Amino acid sequence: MAEGGGLDCILLGLLRLGMATFEQAAVKDIPIIQELAYTIWHQYYPGIISVEQIDYMLQMMYSSSTIHIELRSQVIYELLKERQVFIGYLSYQYEKDTHRIKLNKLYLLPKYHGQGIGQSMLFHTQEEGKQYKANQIYLTVNKNNDKAIRAYKKFGFVVTEAIVNDIGGGHVMDDFIMTCDLEGA
């Protein structure tokens, strides 16, 4: 994990998370996840990917049926709530065959960026991974998402691979795979 300023940022975020709580999402929470996704993606991603691709990916990844299937297939969604307001979410799953956590989604309303909350969400995922005795967390991030890449590197993630996946509709996901080894796992 990062030292110095990075650790201070994580500690600040953990202090802030004293005001925020994680709640494991259930089927009844799908509309909340969808609303957060729509808001966050439309505020954050223009300039990284086209609005057309944003809408396509939201429809593909956040339909009620898609999230429902994920929830039934051991993908864990957690909502982050501060003062009775949902401000972000994450989803992850433990992969038994590789002993890794796949961090599928980590999203926070942009007005909460830069406050250490995202780093605290990563720390939370790391702690969940240790509960599973996972040895690594991995994720994909758009190659043009410089802000997220910097945040992941600050936490200790490294780029291990570059991939391009055709997702249909004339769109591709042009991503890095980043990994972070878990200490004490």
Backbone torsions as a table, in degrees:
resi	resn	phi	psi	omega
1	MET	NA	152.3	-178.1
2	ALA	-64.5	151.2	178.6
3	GLU	-110.0	174.5	175.1
4	GLY	65.6	-124.9	-177.1
5	GLY	-55.9	-37.0	-179.8
6	GLY	-63.6	-43.5	179.6
7	LEU	-66.7	-39.7	176.9
8	ASP	-59.3	-41.5	179.7
9	CYS	-62.5	-43.0	-179.9
10	ILE	-65.4	-42.6	179.9
11	LEU	-64.5	-41.0	176.3
12	LEU	-59.7	-44.7	179.1
13	GLY	-63.1	-40.0	178.7
14	LEU	-64.8	-38.1	176.0
15	LEU	-63.3	-43.2	177.5
16	ARG	-63.0	-36.5	-179.3
17	LEU	-66.7	-11.4	171.1
18	GLY	-60.2	-26.8	177.7
19	MET	-92.2	-11.6	-176.7
20	ALA	-118.4	151.8	-179.2
21	THR	-134.0	150.4	172.8
22	PHE	-93.9	136.7	175.4
23	GLU	-127.5	125.8	177.1
24	GLN	-66.3	129.0	-177.0
25	ALA	-80.9	150.9	176.1
26	ALA	-127.1	178.2	-178.7
27	VAL	-53.6	-39.1	-179.3
28	LYS	-61.9	-18.9	-177.3
29	ASP	-93.2	0.0	-178.5
30	ILE	-54.4	-44.2	178.9
31	PRO	-60.8	-32.6	178.1
32	ILE	-67.6	-45.4	177.8
33	ILE	-59.7	-45.3	-179.1
34	GLN	-62.6	-43.5	-179.9
35	GLU	-64.4	-44.5	177.3
36	LEU	-61.2	-45.9	-179.1
37	ALA	-58.7	-48.6	-178.7
38	TYR	-58.7	-48.0	-178.2
39	THR	-64.2	-50.7	-177.1
40	ILE	-63.4	-49.3	-177.0
41	TRP	-61.2	-42.1	-178.3
42	HIS	-74.1	-22.3	175.9
43	GLN	-85.3	-33.9	-169.8
44	TYR	-99.5	-40.4	-167.6
45	TYR	-85.1	-20.8	175.7
46	PRO	-56.6	135.1	-174.0
47	GLY	98.3	-21.4	174.7
48	ILE	-101.3	-48.0	172.8
49	ILE	-133.7	163.1	-178.1
50	SER	-70.6	156.0	176.0
51	VAL	-60.6	-36.1	177.3
52	GLU	-60.0	-43.8	179.2
53	GLN	-70.0	-36.5	176.3
54	ILE	-57.0	-50.8	-178.8
55	ASP	-63.1	-40.1	178.9
56	TYR	-62.3	-46.9	-177.7
57	MET	-68.7	-37.9	176.8
58	LEU	-60.6	-44.2	179.2
59	GLN	-63.9	-41.1	-177.1
60	MET	-71.3	-45.3	-171.3
61	MET	-91.7	-20.8	-171.3
62	TYR	-122.2	20.3	173.2
63	SER	-65.8	154.5	179.2
64	SER	-57.5	-41.4	-178.5
65	SER	-67.0	-38.9	179.1
66	THR	-62.8	-48.2	-179.3
67	ILE	-65.9	-39.6	179.1
68	HIS	-59.7	-45.3	178.2
69	ILE	-61.9	-43.4	179.2
70	GLU	-61.8	-43.8	179.7
71	LEU	-61.8	-35.7	178.4
72	ARG	-75.3	-20.2	-175.7
73	SER	-104.3	32.2	172.9
74	GLN	70.8	20.4	168.0
75	VAL	-84.2	127.5	-178.8
76	ILE	-97.4	124.9	172.6
77	TYR	-106.1	135.7	174.2
78	GLU	-128.6	134.4	176.7
79	LEU	-97.4	141.5	176.8
80	LEU	-105.9	123.8	-175.4
81	LYS	-122.0	133.4	174.9
82	GLU	-127.1	123.8	179.8
83	ARG	50.5	48.7	176.5
84	GLN	68.8	12.7	178.2
85	VAL	-119.9	130.9	177.0
86	PHE	-76.6	127.0	-174.9
87	ILE	-118.7	-8.8	-179.5
88	GLY	-177.6	-179.4	179.7
89	TYR	-160.3	162.3	172.4
90	LEU	-144.3	160.0	172.6
91	SER	-142.5	145.2	-178.5
92	TYR	-154.9	166.2	175.9
93	GLN	-149.2	147.3	176.7
94	TYR	-89.9	129.1	177.6
95	GLU	-103.8	103.5	-175.0
96	LYS	-59.0	-40.1	-174.5
97	ASP	-66.7	-29.2	-179.6
98	THR	-110.1	-5.0	-177.7
99	HIS	57.7	40.4	-179.7
100	ARG	-125.0	157.3	172.0
101	ILE	-101.5	127.4	172.5
102	LYS	-97.7	114.1	176.2
103	LEU	-86.0	101.6	-175.8
104	ASN	-76.5	-40.8	-173.1
105	LYS	-147.6	137.6	171.2
106	LEU	-147.0	105.7	-174.5
107	TYR	-133.6	140.4	-177.4
108	LEU	-138.4	136.9	177.1
109	LEU	-52.9	133.5	-175.0
110	PRO	-54.8	-30.4	-179.5
111	LYS	-67.2	-12.1	177.8
112	TYR	-100.4	-0.2	178.2
113	HIS	-66.2	153.3	175.6
114	GLY	77.4	11.5	-178.8
115	GLN	-113.0	7.2	179.7
116	GLY	85.1	-0.2	-177.3
117	ILE	-71.0	-41.4	177.8
118	GLY	-60.6	-41.7	177.2
119	GLN	-63.2	-38.3	177.5
120	SER	-66.6	-33.7	176.0
121	MET	-65.8	-38.6	175.8
122	LEU	-65.2	-42.4	177.9
123	PHE	-60.3	-42.6	177.7
124	HIS	-58.9	-44.9	179.2
125	THR	-63.7	-40.0	177.9
126	GLN	-60.7	-44.7	179.4
127	GLU	-64.7	-39.3	175.8
128	GLU	-62.1	-41.4	178.0
129	GLY	-59.6	-39.8	178.8
130	LYS	-64.9	-33.6	177.2
131	GLN	-62.2	-33.5	177.7
132	TYR	-84.1	-4.1	-174.4
133	LYS	63.5	32.3	175.9
134	ALA	-70.8	150.5	178.8
135	ASN	-102.5	-6.3	-175.9
136	GLN	-161.7	150.4	168.8
137	ILE	-112.4	140.0	172.5
138	TYR	-136.0	158.4	-177.6
139	LEU	-154.2	167.9	170.7
140	THR	-116.4	145.7	179.7
141	VAL	-142.9	139.5	179.0
142	ASN	-58.7	135.6	-177.6
143	LYS	-60.3	-22.7	179.6
144	ASN	-95.5	3.6	-179.3
145	ASN	-89.7	70.0	-174.1
146	ASP	-58.4	-39.4	-178.7
147	LYS	-61.6	-46.2	179.6
148	ALA	-68.5	-40.2	179.7
149	ILE	-60.5	-43.8	177.3
150	ARG	-60.6	-43.3	-179.3
151	ALA	-64.0	-42.5	179.0
152	TYR	-65.4	-41.7	178.2
153	LYS	-63.1	-40.1	178.5
154	LYS	-59.2	-34.6	-179.8
155	PHE	-77.9	-20.7	179.6
156	GLY	122.0	2.8	176.6
157	PHE	-74.3	149.5	174.6
158	VAL	-128.4	148.5	176.0
159	VAL	-74.5	125.8	-179.3
160	THR	-114.6	-15.9	-177.7
161	GLU	-164.6	151.9	172.2
162	ALA	-113.8	133.4	-178.0
163	ILE	-135.9	153.5	172.6
164	VAL	-131.4	121.2	179.9
165	ASN	-119.7	128.3	174.3
166	ASP	-75.4	122.2	-178.7
167	ILE	-108.2	9.3	178.5
168	GLY	89.0	171.8	178.3
169	GLY	63.9	18.6	-178.0
170	GLY	79.7	15.8	-176.9
171	HIS	-116.3	152.2	173.5
172	VAL	-129.1	155.0	169.1
173	MET	-102.9	113.5	-177.4
174	ASP	-105.0	92.9	-165.7
175	ASP	-123.3	162.9	163.4
176	PHE	-103.2	145.0	164.8
177	ILE	-95.2	128.5	178.9
178	MET	-121.0	143.7	-179.0
179	THR	-128.8	153.3	176.2
180	CYS	-139.7	118.0	178.4
181	ASP	-73.0	143.7	179.5
182	LEU	-98.0	122.9	177.1
183	GLU	-77.2	142.3	176.3
184	GLY	72.4	14.8	-179.7
185	ALA	-85.7	NA	NA
